[in-house]
Amino acid sequence: MVSSFLFSVTCLPLLVYAIFRWKKVLPHQRLEAAVCLAIPGMLLDVVTTYFFTQAFPNV
């Protein structure tokens, strides 16, 4: 659990920054780009919460 937390705290911001550099996102577009990166995960969270027993049968 600690390693997962450390990974998300250290590597994910670096990954997002690398994607921004690779796609040449301008500084004034970074907020919109970050929202576009977060929306699919948030929508999948809604689906997995609604169908929790089918998505996570052993939990």
ABEGO torsion letter per residue (X at the ends): XAAAAAAAAAAAAAAAAAAAAAAGBBAAAAAAAAAAAAAAAAAAAAAAAAAAAAABAAX
